[in-house]
């Protein structure tokens, strides 16, 4: 069940001996829904407060985490489904339009969506206008370390549960949890609430 404002998040459990350890966001998102795991680095790890990996048999907290379900369409029309646990980005921070869908609130260590929560049944969409000058992009990126890049007239932040995007230029990049996706022309993103269980 997705978290609601003011509610306790997660339950206290004994860390099972079958728990796994994910190296980063991309590795975490390769786990299936039935596997419990901890994560040791990446943006989700940052959002969770940099927790240590719990010891087997010791008490820990099990928290539900939403998934970003990405349906990627290739130029041929073939489709594949890929999951992301923390972020989906399109384009480049430094040139042209730039969009980040964030489940954790963080992107490459930047606090791009300070009010985001990885179990609220939504994701945050940060959009940088294509006309934002390079100098202002640099300043915005600096401010994003502390989440103070918004409000800005050329940077928007909204919440959503559905997102679609068609590739606009040959060089436009689609990146899921830090890994670029090859051979794509269109992507659709939706939320799978309470998909994973992470141990803290």
Secondary structure, 3 states (H helix, E strand, C coil): CCCCCCCCCCEEEECCCCCEEECCHHHHCCCCCCCEEEECCCHHHHHCCCCCCCCCCCEEEEEEEEEEEEEEECCCCCEEEEEECCEEEEEECCEEEEEEEECCCEECCEECCCCCCCCCCCEEEEEECCCCCHHHHHHHHHHHCCCCCCCECCEEEEEECEEEEECCCCCCCEEECCEECCCCCEEEEEEEEEEEEEEC
